[in-house]
Amino acid sequence: MLTVQTPSYALDTTWRTLLKDLGLTPANVLRRAGLADDLLQQPSARIGTMEYYRLWNAVEAETADPLFPIRLCEAVRSESFLPPLFAALCSPNLLMAARRIARYKALIAPMRLDVVESAGSVAIELSWLDAEPAPPQSLIVMELLFCVTLARMGTRERVCPIEVTTTMPPSPLAPYETFLGARLQRGAKHRVVFAREDAMRPFLTSNESMWSTFEPELRRRLADLEGPATTAQRVRAALLEGLPSGLVTMEAVARKLVLSKRTLQRRIDAEGTSYQEILKQTREALARHYLEKTALPAAEISFLLGFDEPNSFYRAFRTWTGTTPDSVRHGQNAAPTNRLDAPAGG
């Protein structure tokens, strides 16, 4: 069984998509990494730093490509729904995208980004959250290359940095410098620097309304990492990530949290709430969020909340609120309940 570590990082559907695009068999990659064969099928699976690096090394080994970081950047697509990437592409420009990734990167990888601005440039600096073990060289190089890839994905132009440095330059350098359109030099930091005018180029993918829809969930996930979470909060986080996949039962949530159902029940009871109450609050808060902040049809909202069919959602919503989804969408709101960013059961 996979050992859960703290901190841990999300493995979502993006990994499955990426492995498919690279022509790899997920089971082969996971076995090479010493991870469970069904890990990527588990709702919102999370792994620790050691497992993250083993998974990365396994993907590289299975690819057997000496230019693996370049190949990976070429395989990444804008439709990959990795929340921090999605948040970045919704941004108006690279500067804002880098700031958003800097805030939420810790959700998905054992690293951090710092954005350093000057009058004529914007630098993105990478550092790693754990001194040991050291990250794979190819991972460092890929993250540097991906900063450039992001700029190009957003602007649909061949944006080139003015400076790229790393403590561990790859060999041979020529293919990487061709990809970057700039020299890749040895330096004291892992750093990509863009001319300020390039960092401010408008992103054609900008979509602030979509950003406002998903940002609260990113903020809540980050809060879960920054402080100790109650069991109710952990259950709520598991439900937020797993509801669209049908993760609604206590048994499923207990498995995700690596607890027995009995232990989970005991801890929830000790906090003065119940599993069904947390599930109800989470679904109601999400439903209100989708109805008030998005134009998603009720049938799709029903799916996102883990209901088998829309009529079940309509009946449940009336039970929760005394009104209908259509009434809430058109501003005829019932008494306010939990906000989307409020902890469940708290």
N, C-alpha and C positions, 0 to 999 in steps of 0.2 A: 504493500500500500504506500502511496506517496506520502511522505512526511511533510506536514504543513509547517512552514517557517514564518517568522515575523521579522521584517516585513515580507510581503508576498506580492506577486505581480499577476495581472489578469492575462489569461490566455483565452481570447475570444475567437469568433469565427474567422477573423482575419488570417490567423495562422493556417486554418484549413484551406482558405482561398489561395494563400501564398504558396503553400506546398503543392497545390494543384497546378498553379501557374508555373512552378519550377519543375513540374513533371515528376514529383516525388510521391512515394507511398507513405502516408502518415504513420502506419504501423511500423514500417521499417525504421523511420526516423526515431520514433519513440522507443523502440526496442534498443536501438544503438545508444540512446541517451539514458537507458535504464529507467524509463518512465512507463507507467501503465499504458497498454495499447489503446485504451479507450479514453485517454486523458482529454483529447480534443473534442470528444463527443459529450463530455460532462458539461452541464450548464455552468458557465462562468467559472471554469477551473482556474486555480491560482497555484503558482509555484514560487519557491524561494530563489535566492541568488544562485546557489550552487546548481540547482535544477535548471535555472534559466540559461546559465552558461553551457551546461551539458546539452541542453536542447539546441542551442545555437551551434555548438561544435558538431552535433549530429547532423543538422541540416547542411552545414558546410561539407562534411565528409560525404554525405549521400549525394550532394550535388557534384562533387569531384571537379570543381571548376576553379582554376587558379585565380580567376578574377571574380570570385564569388561576391564581394561587396557590390561590384558594378552590376552583375547579373541581378542581384536582389533589388537594387534600386530601379532597374529597368522593369522588373516584374511588378513592383508596387503600383496599384491603380487607385485612382481617386474614389472609385466606388467601394473600396475596402472600408467597411464601417468600423474602424478603430477610433474610439471616441476622441482622443487627443488629435489624431490626424484630421478627423472630420471637423473638429473645432478650429483647427488651423486653416483648413481650406475655406471655411466660412468667413474667415477674417478679411478685412479690406485690403491688407497688404502683408508683406513678409515680416515687417517689424511687429505688427500686432500678432501675426501667426506665431512668431518666435516667443513672444511674451506669453501667449496662451499655452504653448507646448511647455514652456519653462514651468508654468504653474502645475500642469497636470501630468508631466512625464513620469513622475514617480508612481503613477497608477499602473504603468505597464512595463517598466524596466528599472533595473537597479542603478539609475543614473540621474543626473540633474543637468539642466541647462541654465546658463546665465547669459543675459542679453546686456551687452555693454555698448552704449551709444556715445558717439562723438559728433562733432560738427559735420564731418564729411563721411562717416562710416557707421555701420552697425555690425558688431561682432557677436557671434554665438559661440560660447565656450562650453565645453563638455567636461564633466567630472563624474566620478563614480562613487556611489554611496558606501561601498565596502572596500576597505584596503586589501583584504584577502577574501577570496582569490582574485588575482588580476583578471580583468576582462580579456576575452580573446582579441587579438590584434585586428582580425577581420571585422569584429563588431564595432570597434572604435572607428575604423576606416569607413564602414558603412554608414555610421551615424553622421560623420562629416560629409560624406557624399549625399546623404539624404537631405541635409539642409539645403543643398543646391537643387536637388530633385524637387523639393517642396516649392522653392521659388519658381521653378519652371512649370510645375503642375498648376500653380495658382495663376501665373501670368500668361501661360502658353507661349512663352518666349524663352530663348536660350540665354538665361541670365547666368553670368559667370562671376565668381567671387574675385576679389582683388588680392586675397591672401588666404592660404590654407596651411596650417601647421599641425604637427602631431609629434609626440615623443617617439612614435614607432612607425616611421614611414614604411609602406609596403614595397615589395620588390617583385617585378620591375615597376618603376615609377611611370613610365611613358603612358600606358593605357589609362591610368588614373588621371594624369594631367590632361590627357586628351578629353576624358569625360568631363573634368572640371572646367576646362578652358583656362587653367591657371596652374602655376607651379605648386607642388605639394612638398613642403620643406620640413625639416626637422626643427622642432622648437620646444619650448618649455611647457606649452599648453596644447590641448586639442582644441583647435580654434578655426572658425571660418569667418572671414570678414567680407562684407559686401559694401559697395559704394552706397551711400545713403539714398541716392536717387533710385537705385535698384531695389533697395529695401522698401521704398515707398511706392513702387510701381503698383497700380491697382490689380488686385486679384479678380480675374473673371469669374472665379468660383465663389466670390463673396456672397454671403447670405446671412445677414444679421438676424433675420427673423428665426431661421433655423437654429442659429447659435443661441438665441434667447430661449429656445425650446429645450435644448439639451444641456445647457450650462448648469442649471441647478443640480442635475444628477451628477455631473462631474465634480461640482463643488462638494456635494454630500459624500461622494466616494473619497475625495481628498480628506475631508474631515475625519472619516473613519480611520485613515492612516495616521493622522496627526494626534489622535488622542485615544485613550482606551474606550472601547465601545461596549455598551451593555449588550446582553444577549438579544434583547428586543431589537436593538439597532443592527446587530449582525444579521438577524433574521430578516429585517426589513431590507438590508442591502442585498441579501441573497435573493429575496423576492423581486426586487427592482431589476436585477440582472436576469433572473430566470423566468419571470412570468411569461414573456413572449414564447418561451420554449415549453410552456406547460408545467413549469416547476411551481406547484401550488400546494402539495401535500407536506405535512410535517416530516414524513419519512424522507422525502427528497431533500428538504432543507437540512435535516439532520445529517444526511450523508454528505452534503456539500460542506457543512461546518465540521465534519469529522467528529460527530457526536452520536451517541445512541439516541434513539427517540425518547427514551425515558429520561436521560440526562438533560436533553433539550427541554423537555416538558417541565422538569424540576426547576431548571434555571429561570424559565419564563414565569412559572408560578411564583418564584421568590421575588420577582420584580413587580408582582401585582398586576399582571396582565395575562393574556392567553394567546395561543397561536392564532385562533380564529379572529380575535380582535386585531392583532397585528396585520393579518392578511386583509381584513376588511378595511382598516385605516390606510394601508398601502394602496390597495386598489382604488379606494375612493379619492385619495389625494392625487394619484396618477390620472384617474379619470377626469377630475376637475382641471388638472393641468393641461391635458390634451384638449379638452373641450374649450377652455378659455384661451389657450395660447397657440393652438394649431387649427388647421382646417381639415384634419383627418376625419374621414367618415366614421360614424358610430360603429360600423361593422369592423373596421380596422382597429379601432380603439378596443373593441371587445376582444379581438385576437391578442393585442398587446397586453391586455390584462389577464390573459390566460383562461378566458371563457371558451366553452366549446362552440357556442353560437350566440348571435347578437341578442336574442330574446332573453337569454339568461342574464346578460349584462343589464338590459333594460329593467328586468325585475329586481335585480340586486341594487341597482342605482336608486330606484324608487324606495326600496327598503332603507337604504342608507340615508337618503336625503329628503324623502317625501316629495320629490319632484322628478322631472324627466331629464335625460341628457340634453334634449333639444331646448328645454327651458333654461338650463345653465348656459348653453352655448349662446343663446340670444339675450343673456343678461338678466333673466328673471330668476336670480339665484336664490337658493334656500339659505338658511343660516350658515355662515362660514364654518368649515371644519378644519381638520389638520391641513396645514400648508404642505406643499410637496417637499420642502426642505426642513420640515419639523420632524424630530425623531419619533418613530412609532412607539406607542406604549409608554411614552415619557410624560 
